Amino acid sequence: MNALLVLIPVALFLGLIGLAAFLWALRTGQFDDLDGAAERILHDDD
């Protein structure tokens, strides 16, 4: 039972860190062009 008193706050803290990293990635434009690199390889650069 004492382990839950430690593990629940640790899990919440790690979840908040993950959420903050995801929001940072959204804000900096990491997900703006998902298909660009996939289609760029199909076109020849002459």
N, C-alpha and C positions, 0 to 999 in steps of 0.2 A: 504494500500500500504506500510505503514511503517513496518507492521508485516513481509512482505516478505523480507525486508532488514535484518531482524534478523533471520528469519526461514531458508533461503537458506544457509547462512554460517553454521548454527547449523546443518543442515541436511548433508552438505558436511563433516563437522568435524566428525559427528557420523559415516558416511559411511567410512571415512578413518580409524577410530578406529576399525570398524568391519573388514575391509580389513587387517589391521595390525594384528589383532587377528587371522584371518584365515591363514595368511602367517606364523605367529609364530607357529600355530598348525601343519602346513605342515612341517615346518623346524624341529620341535622337534619329528616328527614321530607319531603323534596322529592317523594318518589314514593308518598306515602301514599294520596292520593285522585286517581287517574288519570281516573276517569270522572265525577267530580263536576261539573266545569266543562262537560263535554260534554252532560250531562243537564240541568244547571241552565238552559241556554238554551232548552230545549224547554218548560219549565213557565212558566205565566203567574203573575206576582206581582200579585194584586189588592189 
